[in-house]
């Protein structure tokens, strides 16, 4: 995401492209994450209290997790937006 981005622009893009049945609680768009911290497209820093199961145990971008994901992506990937 570029530095000229902001949460309002990304929210407008989301509203134009995603059906209303898929909801979110916070109109903030994350640019990067490390360990238990997140930074949005505006540079605001957050502590991640709502991360996924694996992130709670390892933190964002743990080197072993990144390596395993990279290995899997070279074999096969399947994405499901709402999950």
N, C-alpha and C positions, 0 to 999 in steps of 0.2 A: 504494500500500500504506500502511496506516495505521501510525502510530508504535507502536501497541499490538501490532503483528505481530512475530513472531519466526520464525527459521528452522525451529524444531521444528513450529510450527503449520502453516507452509506445506508442510513435508515430509509431514505427516499428510494434508493436503488433497490433495497430489500422489498419495500412495500410495492414497488412496480413489478417485481419479478416473482415473488413468493405468495402462494395462496394464503388467505387469512387463517386457514385451519392450522397452520404451523406457527405457534406462538413463541414469543420470547418475553422475558420479564424485564430486561434492561437494554435499552437501545444504545449499547456501547459496542464498538467493533475493535477487536483485539488485533494489534499489529505484531506483537511478539510476546514471548513468555519465557521465564527462566525460573527453575525451582518453584517456589510458591508465589511468584509475582507475575503480574500481567501488566502490559502497557498498551493503552488504546491508541488509535490513529492520531489522537491529539496530543499524545505524550503523557497522559495522566497515568499514574502508577496505582495498581490495585493489589491487594492480597487476595489470592484465589481461595475463596471459601466454598466454591461450588464446582470444583473440578471433578473429572471422571475418576473411576476407581483406581486405575493404575497411577494416575498423577498424584493422588493422595499419598501413595506409598513411595514414589520415586522422585517427584517433582517434574516440572515441565522440562523436556529435552534432555533427559538423562542419557548419557552417551551409550549405554548398553541398549536402551529402548530405541534410540535413533538408529543404531546399527541393525537391530532386529527388524525394524520397519523398513529400512532401506533394502535389506535382504529380501523381505517379503514382496515389496513393490517390484523388484526385479523379476519375481516369479508370477505374481497375479495381484490385482487389486479390484476391489468392489466397493463402491461408495454408496451410502444410503443417507441422503441429506437429513432426514428427520430423526435419525438415531444418533 
